[in-house]
Amino acid sequence: MIRPIWATVRKIEGLPIAAVLATLYGVFMVTSPEVFTGHRIYMSFLQTVPPMLVLGLGLTFVITAGEIDLSFSAVVAFSGFVYAWTFLHSGSALLALVLALAAGAFVGFVNGILVAKIGVPSIMATLAAQFFWAGLTVLLAGGASWNIKGIEGSWIQTLFVGRLFGSVALPAQALWALGLTVVCWFLLNRHRFGEAVMFVGDNPNVARVMGINVERTKIKLFTLNGLLGGFAAVLLTTEMNTFWTTQGEGYLLPVMAAVFIGGTSIAGGKGLIVGTFFGAYIIGSLEAGVVATGIGGYWTQLVSGLVMGASVILNIVIGDGRLAAVASRVRHWSTTAEEN
Amino acid sequence: MVDIQKRFGLVQALRNINLEVGTNEIVGLLGDNGAGKSTIVKILTGVYSASAGELYVADRQVNFRSYNVQTAHRYGIETVYQDKSLGDKQVLWRNFFVGREITNRFGFINVKKEREIANEIMVNTIGFRGEGITVDSTVSDLSGGERQGVAIGRAMHFDAQLIILDEPTVALSLKEVRKVLDFVHKIKDAGKACVYISHDLTDVYEIADRFVILDRGEVVASIAKTDVRMKDLGDFMLDYAHGRRGLSK
């Protein structure tokens, strides 16, 4: 009787990782109730996590296709630069937005060409891209950070990072990131492109003989990731009213961690958008949560490592049905001896 | 195929291949490793294009420049590969329709319809019943024979006129080979043509109407089943493998 329920439960995408997030918040509520029972801390997460989540969504596609992208943190800097520069020089927020997205998409497109057409392994191509675009940004900006105070009160600020519902002050970027999560879920799970991504990641030879254009799929994939990187840069830069040359640097490892603890397979072929969503909130909440418990900032990394490890194990055991596989293997080992 | 040639740089993989497959005929394509069997398959199915020569499908000449896997599918040519027909981690309904999904005009997949048809194929065409396999099973849960069954069922569903089986029984247990051969009999019964590639003579002999033997990129013989016994066919191939030519009757 437990089996069918268990099977249904296992099918719910991202459930293990959602449970980890809930547990985490539960623990934080016990250890520091004064912080975690009020709504302000959550509003703060809803402000800081969205850029990370948007980056994670793009990376989920890339990893599902069996590739990797290390350049998105440089995209956050480069697109942020393009955004700030255009806004300061033209005064047009719309132009700034369009060019920032275009810049991100361009970086991604170049990555895609390098990987798909020239055949450079993606880890190498995007590592080089990471240095190149981050370096170019520093060069172009002269190493300086720019204040874009002029954006305050503009429509773009209200639209992307405004505070909603009066005193609740829900950051608009949280809704944008949520909306994008839904769009990306449909794109990966219900669209022809997403299916191509999964088959390419599963086995590019199969994809090819089934008529999928593997090269074009990869180029689209990296371009999409660049575009989302550009959008993350817009969210971040607008929220902070400032562009600074190192603004993407802290994102590389946390975003990868968010995708992996979300259950997306590092081997390719399987990606969980819902997992990435909860993964991003877990990673984004850990530091503040650990600090708030009062055990001290030195513990943050250690606890982060523990939570990541636990999430990944939970995903393997529950999500992949590995538990059933292990159980049947044990049964197999214990019965073959009698049969022979 | 008329005078088909294929070069890879300096290597001439195929020279002057002439091959015809009749309606509802099962041709066994035989030859040692490296004889060019797989290259022929890839040209037929649009994965490679030929360096020279002509290809006709149902008497219509194929333009190699625009010929690819999708056009081959449209012409009714389907392929079942030894190990690269299905995505291992993907559910079966996706595997049935990958590359030609049923979508709306924005490219979104009609999952309900794909699952319905996939289920139809599995029950009626392949004959999976009560084996615990559903359209939501992932390929990695299937045995080797079942996988080939899925691939063959898929080919038949898409109304293939010619189904190419590229070493479908390699690495399968005898019981699984039996299953695959039963699927191939279904192809014949359905009035479709088939090219069956193998270097296992016993499989091919059972199902093929005619044998085409390749050696080093050339067709060296085309023999109807009625004209040859299995042992002679085996000896003939061995002669080629050892570089001794000629039919030893």
Chai-1 contact restraints between the chains, C-beta under 6 A:
chainA,res_idxA,chainB,res_idxB,connection_type,confidence,min_distance_angstrom,max_distance_angstrom,comment,restraint_id
A,R190,B,F108,contact,1.0,0.0,6.0,A-B,restraint_1
A,R190,B,I109,contact,1.0,0.0,6.0,A-B,restraint_2
A,H191,B,G107,contact,1.0,0.0,6.0,A-B,restraint_3
A,H191,B,F108,contact,1.0,0.0,6.0,A-B,restraint_4
A,R192,B,E101,contact,1.0,0.0,6.0,A-B,restraint_5
A,R192,B,T103,contact,1.0,0.0,6.0,A-B,restraint_6
A,R192,B,G107,contact,1.0,0.0,6.0,A-B,restraint_7
A,E195,B,R94,contact,1.0,0.0,6.0,A-B,restraint_8
A,F199,B,G87,contact,1.0,0.0,6.0,A-B,restraint_9
A,F199,B,V98,contact,1.0,0.0,6.0,A-B,restraint_10
A,D202,B,G87,contact,1.0,0.0,6.0,A-B,restraint_11
A,D202,B,D88,contact,1.0,0.0,6.0,A-B,restraint_12
A,D202,B,K89,contact,1.0,0.0,6.0,A-B,restraint_13
A,D202,B,Q90,contact,1.0,0.0,6.0,A-B,restraint_14
A,N203,B,G87,contact,1.0,0.0,6.0,A-B,restraint_15
A,N205,B,K84,contact,1.0,0.0,6.0,A-B,restraint_16
A,V206,B,K84,contact,1.0,0.0,6.0,A-B,restraint_17
A,V206,B,G87,contact,1.0,0.0,6.0,A-B,restraint_18
A,V209,B,K84,contact,1.0,0.0,6.0,A-B,restraint_19
A,M210,B,V98,contact,1.0,0.0,6.0,A-B,restraint_20
A,M210,B,G99,contact,1.0,0.0,6.0,A-B,restraint_21
A,G211,B,V69,contact,1.0,0.0,6.0,A-B,restraint_22
A,G211,B,Q70,contact,1.0,0.0,6.0,A-B,restraint_23
A,G211,B,G99,contact,1.0,0.0,6.0,A-B,restraint_24
A,I212,B,G99,contact,1.0,0.0,6.0,A-B,restraint_25
A,G269,B,K89,contact,1.0,0.0,6.0,A-B,restraint_26
A,K270,B,K89,contact,1.0,0.0,6.0,A-B,restraint_27
